[in-house]
Amino acid sequence: MRCVIARFPFDLVKSDVQQSMTGIKPEPVTGDSVTIGRRIFPVKQVGEVITGQDRRDFTAGEVTRALTRLGFTCHTAPAVVRAPVPTPLETASAQLGTAARM
């Protein structure tokens, strides 16, 4: 399949991508990822291996689009929900067992 990543055309084949990624240890996933075989790789790592370009030259969306068209399962980054951080007054009040008043 012909695709364009970072303004350069590439002819990618699913089996070639799988073969390129054999023996490569997956990095920790912090953003979008792709399942290749039984392993989950960050899409930027896969893009770097299959294109030979620096990761800063392309977006995760470009590689995700190409890998999805090849038939790989891509995953979006999970949304991180953070708990609200209590103020120092709320922390002290909780330790004393009283409600904070403002």
JOSUL-V40683 format. One record per pair of residues at least 12 apart in sequence whose C-alpha atoms are under 6 Angstrom apart, sorted by the first residue. I is the first residue (numbers start at 1). J is the second residue. D is the distance in Angstrom with one decimal. If there is no record, write none. Layout:
BEGIN
[[I J D] [I J D]]
END
This chain:
BEGIN
[[5 62 5.9] [6 57 5.9] [6 58 4.9] [14 70 5.8] [26 41 5.1] [29 42 5.4] [31 77 4.5] [32 75 5.7] [32 76 4.5] [32 77 4.7] [33 74 5.7] [33 75 5.1] [34 73 5.7] [34 74 4.2] [34 75 5.9] [35 73 5.5] [44 60 5.8] [47 63 5.9]]
END
